[in-house]
Amino acid sequence: MNRKAAAGDQTISFAWIFMLFFIAIMLVGGVVLFFGSDIDIRGIESAQMSNKVKDCIISGKIDMKNKLELEEIEKKCGIDEKVLTDYFLLSISKEEEQLIKIKDATSCDFKGTEDNPYYPRCRDDSFIFNGESYSIKVGSHQFSRRGLG
Amino acid sequence: MTKINGKRGASDILHSTIAFIFILLLFTFGMWYYIYQQKSGASVWEDYYAKQLTIVMNSARPGDIIVLDVHKATEIAQKASVSFESIFLISDQETCVRLSQGRKTCYSFFNRVDAEIELRTGVPGNVIEIKVLEEKE
């Protein structure tokens, strides 16, 4: 085959592959439009976690005089350590003093990236208990996992 | 008209045609598989039920008995020949839902509790009864 014909042939191949990609994107787009995007419960589970920690503090299950350990949160508050460290951000403060920090919960304050679906969904709670002010910040970045099984 | 330079040119055309056919088959199979997976909405419903169970498990206390309507899930599972016993699984801090053969969707819950699930059919729809238990050490 001469060179010009070969170049023309390659151009057609490129257009053909591009067309396949275009069809695939349209098809996936159609499915997403039909079924809608995934249900997002990260905000709900952040609120649930925040309430659980708050209940734990108010019921006096954990000693809030010292720095908190993960093990203490797991055993006394009934929050699984692995799930907490894998999928959540957590910060508990008493009178501006941070008692525990799991990952950097300050990323919850980046308001500019709220539209980003991969940005954690957070919950801030403040309350006064026994004359001392407490602040709980929880964020979830968990997504459902679909796999073989 | 394209001039083919002997056997080498013919061989080039044959190779590119085979490559095109291979890509086309790969594409067709990929799209067919994707549409087949989506047609029953199995992945969407798996995601929905896994997350609903997670919300329930996060706020459950040992001793609670929770009843959830899962009629839609059982309909999809029946069409996909998935046995009812294997649709819902709660273990190791995870809720998993299987509505298609060989695939499941899982989501983790942080509340340290265990659960026993019993599927009850025809009450009048199909429901699952979740008995929340103390976590086994």
Interface residues (C-beta under 8 A of the other chain):
Chain A: M1 N2 A5 D9 S13 W16 I17 L20 I23 A24 L27 V28 V31 F35 G36 D38 I39 I41 I44 E45 Q48 M49 K52 E74 G78 I79 D80 K82 V83 L84 D86 Y87 F88 Q142 S144 R145 R146 G147 L148 G149
Chain B: T2 K3 I4 N5 G9 D12 I13 S16 F20 I23 L24 F27 G30 M31 Y34 I35 Q38 G41 S43 V44 E46 D47 Y48 A50 K51 T54 I55 N58 S59 Q93 C96 R98 G102 R103 K104 T105 C106 Y107 S108 F109 F110 N111 R112 V113 E135
